Structure formats: structure tokens, C-alpha cells
Amino acid sequence: MHPRPSLRAAVAALVAALVAALGLGSAAPARAQTADPLGQLLSPAILDPVIALLAALPTPYRPYAGTICADGDPQCIVEVIDEMEDRLAPLAASCDHDAIFALAYLRVTQNVKNAADNGYFADRSWLTTIDAVFADMYFRTLDAWRAGSTAAVPHAWRIALRASRDRTMSGLGDFMLNMNAHINNDFPYVLEKVGLVGPNGTSHKPDHNAYNARLDSLYHPVFDEEAGRFDPMFNRFDLGPVDELVVSTIMRGWREVVWRHAEALAATRGNPVLRTVVEREIEEYAANQAQLIKLVPIFLASSSPGRDAWCALHHG
């Protein structure tokens, strides 16, 4: 498909707005070599070293006191994957719009397992516990929403899940809203709970940063799978590197902000008043990102008019 200048401008505008809001970003490798100045400016070769220089703040070690995957057993991720597959099956069969993120999250988790199995992370046990606690938070949020307990669902998640229910977004829009809610609203709490440093005081931030490159490798195949199964327009806005660039840039920026929010939560230990302030900041930040996503035309349902019929054809 030929590039669409108007869509290119819309996506580039979102990148510019979010990078300005976040203060940093990066990019996925392009599908094809281009002379795109935006891609050059936001290339991993330029900005990943910058992110690496953003050192973690000193945080006292605190042992993880949770019960989910407390020992960091590799089997935890296997069990998470099994539950994700069980949850995805009925969503896909019914063409529920929540299937978009369920599929993407499953593929990310399988990638995390592969990375851990191959020694990609310095502290596999920490990463494994993070993965299991993070997934459990997602499962509990979905269960609360589907049970009608909307008061227990954070604001950004209510925006995302309401959009899926009301079918107001494209597949890519649902993906972005759910990613925003899970990363920006949930992830700071998971990092703070499991721990930002090891027993010897070594920061886990290098392992946190290291996964950015693994995410880059997922956008193209996951987008293609989403398009093949749920929304044919998911990967049809062929804008050279910009379609994957926008997601990669946003994810890097979000993940850096997540770490800083987790540090802020850790700094409030023993001070419930200050913790309330930080929690409000996290919720408002995630909700504001969701509202920004809803302003982008290609993320709206009107850009995917045949989405439900296509899904029914492939899952009927």
C-alpha cells in the first residue's frame, strides 16, 4: 500500500506530542531504509544510550513480600502463558475487542520467557516475578470489569475497556489504549512491589531498559498477526518506518516514566499522604495519555470499517 501523507502527518503528530510530553523516546528498526528525518532523530542508536545514562535513583532494598511467584521460579511464566491462552480463546471466538490486547500480551509474555530462557536478563528470578505479578494485575482488572465492579478499575483502564465494549476504536486504537493502561497505570506498582534493587543494592533498571530492544522485534509480527485475525487495517497504514516507529517511541518513553513513578512510590514508604499524591499523579498521567490516544484519527473505529466482519470470517 502506498503511503498516505495525511495519515503520516497524524501519526507523526502523535509521536511529537507524546515525545514532548514524555521528554524522550526511541524507535523500532525500519522495515525499509528511508531518509526519514523523524526516524533518524528517534533511532535506537541515538536514544537508547541516552536512556541508559538516565541512572536509577538510590532506593533502599526491600524484600518482596508478595505471594505471587515469590521464589522467581521459571514455571511462573509458563503458568501465566497457559492462563493467557485460556483467556484469549473465548475472546477470539466471539470477536470481543478485548482479544486485541489479549493476543499482544500473550506474544509479549512468550517473548519474555524466551529471553529469560536464553540468559537475556541479569536477574532472571526478579524478571520472572515481575512478569507474574504484572499479569495477575491485568487478570484481576479484567475480572473486576466483567463482574461490573467498575469502581475497582483504574481510570485509564475504564477508558480502554469501555472503548472495547462500545467498539469505538480501531484494532490499533484498542491496542494503544490497553498498552497505556497496563504500562502507565499498573507497571509502577508492580516494580515498586517486587523491588527496584537487588539485595546487594544493584539496580534492576538495566534489565528494565534491556527489554526495549526485544519489544522492537515484536511490533511487525504481532501487528501482522492482529491484522490476519482481528482487524485487516491493523497493519495497512504502511508509512515506512513510522507505523512501528510511533509505537516503539511511545513505549520507550512510557517505560522510562514508569520507572520514575515506581521510584516515587518507593520514596513514599511510611508516608501515606505523600503516597496518595503520587498515586493520583500516576492515575492522571495514564488517563491523560488515553485521552490523547483517542484524538488520533487512525485509532478510531472509522478507520477499520470491516473489522468485525473480518474477525467473524476468520473465527466463525
C-alpha positions as CSV (number, residue, x, y, z in Angstrom):
1,M,0.0,0.0,0.0
2,H,1.3,3.4,-0.8
3,P,2.0,5.9,2.0
4,R,-0.8,8.2,2.9
5,P,0.5,11.7,3.6
6,S,-2.4,12.7,5.8
7,L,-2.1,9.6,8.0
8,R,1.7,10.1,8.1
9,A,1.1,13.6,9.4
10,A,-1.4,12.3,12.0
11,V,1.0,9.6,13.3
12,A,4.0,11.9,13.3
13,A,1.9,14.5,15.2
14,L,1.2,11.9,17.9
15,V,4.8,11.0,18.2
16,A,5.8,14.6,18.5
17,A,3.1,15.3,21.1
18,L,3.9,12.3,23.3
19,V,7.7,12.6,23.0
20,A,7.3,16.3,24.1
21,A,5.1,15.2,27.0
22,L,7.5,12.4,28.0
23,G,10.7,14.2,27.3
24,L,12.3,11.3,25.5
25,G,11.8,8.4,23.1
26,S,13.2,5.9,20.6
27,A,12.3,3.9,17.6
28,A,12.0,0.4,16.2
29,P,14.1,-0.6,13.2
30,A,12.5,0.4,9.9
31,R,11.0,-2.2,7.6
32,A,12.9,-0.5,4.8
33,Q,15.8,2.0,4.7
34,T,14.5,5.5,4.2
35,A,15.7,9.1,4.6
36,D,13.0,9.8,7.1
37,P,14.5,12.5,9.4
38,L,12.0,11.6,12.2
39,G,13.3,8.0,12.1
40,Q,16.9,9.2,12.2
41,L,16.2,11.5,15.1
42,L,14.5,8.8,17.2
43,S,16.7,5.9,16.2
44,P,17.7,3.4,19.0
45,A,21.4,4.1,18.2
46,I,20.9,7.7,19.3
47,L,18.4,7.5,22.1
48,D,19.0,4.1,23.8
49,P,22.3,5.3,25.0
50,V,20.6,8.4,26.4
51,I,18.1,6.3,28.3
52,A,20.9,4.2,29.6
53,L,22.5,7.3,31.0
54,L,19.3,8.2,33.0
55,A,20.6,6.4,36.1
56,A,18.2,5.0,38.7
57,L,17.8,7.0,41.9
58,P,19.1,5.4,45.1
59,T,16.4,3.2,46.6
60,P,16.8,1.0,49.7
61,Y,16.4,-2.7,49.2
62,R,13.2,-4.1,50.5
63,P,12.5,-7.9,50.1
64,Y,9.4,-8.8,48.0
65,A,6.7,-9.7,50.4
66,G,4.1,-10.9,47.9
67,T,2.8,-14.4,47.4
68,I,2.7,-14.5,43.6
69,C,5.8,-16.2,42.2
70,A,7.7,-15.3,45.4
71,D,10.7,-17.5,44.5
72,G,11.0,-16.4,40.9
73,D,10.5,-20.0,39.6
74,P,10.7,-20.1,35.8
75,Q,7.5,-22.2,35.9
76,C,5.6,-19.0,36.8
77,I,5.8,-17.6,33.3
78,V,4.7,-21.0,31.9
79,E,1.6,-20.8,34.1
80,V,1.0,-17.2,33.1
81,I,1.1,-18.2,29.4
82,D,-1.3,-21.0,30.0
83,E,-3.8,-18.7,31.6
84,M,-3.4,-16.1,28.9
85,E,-4.1,-18.7,26.2
86,D,-7.2,-19.9,28.1
87,R,-8.5,-16.3,28.4
88,L,-7.7,-15.4,24.8
89,A,-9.6,-18.4,23.2
90,P,-13.2,-17.3,24.1
91,L,-12.4,-13.6,23.3
92,A,-11.1,-14.6,19.9
93,A,-14.0,-16.9,19.2
94,S,-16.6,-14.2,20.0
95,C,-14.6,-11.4,18.3
96,D,-14.5,-9.5,21.5
97,H,-12.4,-6.4,21.0
98,D,-10.5,-7.3,24.2
99,A,-8.9,-10.0,22.1
100,I,-6.6,-7.5,20.6
101,F,-4.6,-6.8,23.7
102,A,-5.0,-10.4,25.0
103,L,-3.2,-11.6,21.9
104,A,-0.5,-9.0,22.0
105,Y,0.1,-9.6,25.8
106,L,0.4,-13.3,25.2
107,R,3.0,-12.8,22.5
108,V,5.0,-10.4,24.7
109,T,5.0,-12.9,27.6
110,Q,6.1,-15.7,25.3
111,N,8.9,-13.4,24.2
112,V,9.9,-12.6,27.8
113,K,10.1,-16.4,28.5
114,N,12.3,-16.9,25.5
115,A,14.6,-14.0,26.6
116,A,14.8,-15.3,30.1
117,D,15.5,-18.9,29.0
118,N,18.4,-17.6,26.9
119,G,20.1,-15.6,29.6
120,Y,18.9,-12.2,28.3
121,F,18.4,-10.7,31.8
122,A,21.0,-10.3,34.6
123,D,18.4,-11.3,37.2
124,R,16.0,-13.9,35.8
125,S,14.2,-14.5,39.1
126,W,13.4,-10.8,39.5
127,L,12.1,-10.6,35.9
128,T,10.1,-13.7,36.3
129,T,8.3,-12.4,39.5
130,I,7.7,-9.1,37.7
131,D,6.1,-10.9,34.8
132,A,3.8,-13.0,37.0
133,V,2.7,-10.1,39.3
134,F,2.2,-7.8,36.3
135,A,0.0,-10.4,34.5
136,D,-2.0,-11.1,37.7
137,M,-2.8,-7.4,38.0
138,Y,-4.2,-7.4,34.4
139,F,-6.3,-10.5,35.1
140,R,-7.8,-9.0,38.2
141,T,-8.6,-5.8,36.4
142,L,-10.4,-7.7,33.6
143,D,-12.3,-9.8,36.1
144,A,-13.4,-6.8,38.1
145,W,-14.6,-5.0,34.9
146,R,-16.5,-8.0,33.6
147,A,-18.1,-8.5,37.1
148,G,-19.4,-5.0,37.0
149,S,-17.1,-3.8,39.7
150,T,-16.1,-0.7,37.8
151,A,-15.2,1.3,40.9
152,A,-12.2,-1.1,41.4
153,V,-11.0,-0.4,37.8
154,P,-8.5,2.5,37.4
155,H,-9.5,5.4,35.2
156,A,-7.2,4.6,32.2
157,W,-8.5,1.0,32.2
158,R,-12.1,2.2,32.3
159,I,-11.4,4.3,29.2
160,A,-9.7,1.3,27.4
161,L,-12.3,-1.3,28.4
162,R,-15.2,0.9,27.7
163,A,-13.8,1.6,24.2
164,S,-13.5,-2.1,23.6
165,R,-17.0,-2.7,24.8
166,D,-18.5,0.1,22.8
167,R,-16.4,-0.7,19.7
168,T,-15.3,2.9,19.3
169,M,-11.7,2.3,18.3
170,S,-9.8,0.5,15.6
171,G,-7.8,-2.5,16.5
172,L,-4.7,-0.4,16.7
173,G,-6.6,2.1,18.9
174,D,-7.6,-0.7,21.3
175,F,-4.0,-1.9,21.4
176,M,-2.7,1.5,22.3
177,L,-5.4,2.2,25.0
178,N,-4.8,-1.1,26.7
179,M,-1.0,-0.9,26.5
180,N,-1.2,2.6,28.0
181,A,-3.4,1.4,30.9
182,H,-1.3,-1.6,31.7
183,I,2.0,0.1,31.4
184,N,1.4,3.6,32.8
185,N,-1.2,2.7,35.4
186,D,-0.2,-0.8,36.6
187,F,3.6,-1.2,36.0
188,P,4.8,1.4,38.5
189,Y,3.1,-0.5,41.3
190,V,4.5,-3.9,40.1
191,L,8.0,-2.6,40.0
192,E,7.8,-0.9,43.4
193,K,6.2,-4.0,45.0
194,V,8.7,-6.6,43.6
195,G,11.6,-4.2,44.1
196,L,13.8,-1.8,42.2
197,V,17.1,-3.1,43.6
198,G,18.6,-6.4,44.5
199,P,19.8,-7.5,48.0
200,N,23.2,-6.0,47.2
201,G,21.8,-2.7,46.2
202,T,22.2,-3.2,42.4
203,S,19.5,-1.5,40.4
204,H,17.2,-3.6,38.2
205,K,16.9,-0.7,35.7
206,P,19.4,-2.2,33.2
207,D,17.2,-5.2,32.9
208,H,14.1,-3.0,32.6
209,N,15.8,-1.0,29.8
210,A,17.1,-4.1,28.1
211,Y,13.6,-5.2,27.2
212,N,13.1,-2.2,24.9
213,A,15.0,-3.9,22.1
214,R,13.0,-7.1,22.5
215,L,9.8,-5.2,22.1
216,D,11.1,-3.6,18.9
217,S,11.3,-7.1,17.4
218,L,7.7,-7.8,18.2
219,Y,5.8,-4.9,16.6
220,H,6.0,-6.2,13.0
221,P,5.0,-9.8,13.6
222,V,2.4,-9.0,16.2
223,F,0.8,-6.3,14.1
224,D,0.6,-8.7,11.1
225,E,-1.0,-11.4,13.3
226,E,-3.5,-8.9,14.7
227,A,-4.3,-7.9,11.1
228,G,-4.7,-11.5,10.0
229,R,-7.0,-12.5,12.8
230,F,-8.9,-9.5,14.0
231,D,-8.6,-6.2,12.1
232,P,-7.2,-6.1,8.5
233,M,-6.4,-2.4,8.9
234,F,-4.1,-3.1,11.9
235,N,-1.0,-3.1,9.7
236,R,-2.4,-1.5,6.5
237,F,-1.2,2.1,7.2
238,D,2.1,1.4,5.5
239,L,4.0,4.6,6.3
240,G,7.5,3.2,6.0
241,P,9.1,3.1,9.5
242,V,6.6,5.5,11.0
243,D,3.8,3.0,11.8
244,E,6.1,0.9,14.0
245,L,8.2,3.9,15.0
246,V,5.3,5.6,16.7
247,V,4.6,2.6,18.9
248,S,8.2,1.9,19.7
249,T,8.9,5.6,20.5
250,I,5.9,5.8,22.8
251,M,6.7,2.5,24.6
252,R,10.2,3.6,25.4
253,G,9.0,6.9,26.8
254,W,6.3,5.3,28.8
255,R,8.6,2.7,30.3
256,E,11.1,5.4,31.4
257,V,8.2,7.3,33.1
258,V,7.1,4.1,34.7
259,W,10.4,3.6,36.3
260,R,10.4,7.1,37.7
261,H,6.9,6.7,39.0
262,A,8.0,3.4,40.7
263,E,10.8,5.3,42.4
264,A,8.4,7.9,43.5
265,L,6.2,5.3,45.1
266,A,9.2,3.7,46.8
267,A,10.1,7.1,48.2
268,T,6.7,7.4,49.9
269,R,7.0,4.3,52.1
270,G,5.8,5.2,55.5
271,N,4.2,8.4,54.3
272,P,0.5,7.7,53.3
273,V,-0.2,11.3,52.5
274,L,2.6,11.6,50.0
275,R,1.8,8.2,48.6
276,T,-1.7,9.4,47.8
277,V,-0.3,12.3,45.9
278,V,2.0,10.0,43.8
279,E,-0.9,7.6,43.2
280,R,-3.1,10.4,41.9
281,E,-0.3,11.6,39.6
282,I,0.1,8.1,38.2
283,E,-3.7,7.7,37.6
284,E,-4.0,11.1,36.0
285,Y,-0.9,10.6,33.8
286,A,-2.3,7.3,32.4
287,A,-5.8,8.8,31.9
288,N,-4.4,11.8,30.1
289,Q,-2.4,9.6,27.8
290,A,-5.6,7.6,27.0
291,Q,-7.4,10.8,26.1
292,L,-4.6,11.8,23.8
293,I,-4.7,8.4,22.0
294,K,-8.4,8.9,21.4
295,L,-7.7,12.1,19.4
296,V,-5.8,10.3,16.7
297,P,-7.9,9.5,13.6
298,I,-6.3,6.2,12.7
299,F,-7.0,4.9,16.2
300,L,-10.8,5.4,15.8
301,A,-13.3,2.8,14.6
302,S,-14.0,4.7,11.4
303,S,-10.5,3.7,10.1
304,S,-11.4,0.0,10.4
305,P,-14.9,-0.3,8.9
306,G,-14.7,-4.1,8.1
307,R,-13.1,-5.1,11.4
308,D,-15.9,-7.2,12.9
309,A,-16.9,-8.9,9.7
310,W,-13.2,-9.8,9.0
311,C,-12.9,-11.3,12.5
312,A,-16.1,-13.3,12.1
313,L,-14.8,-14.7,8.9
314,H,-11.6,-15.9,10.5
315,H,-13.0,-17.1,13.8
316,G,-16.5,-18.2,12.8
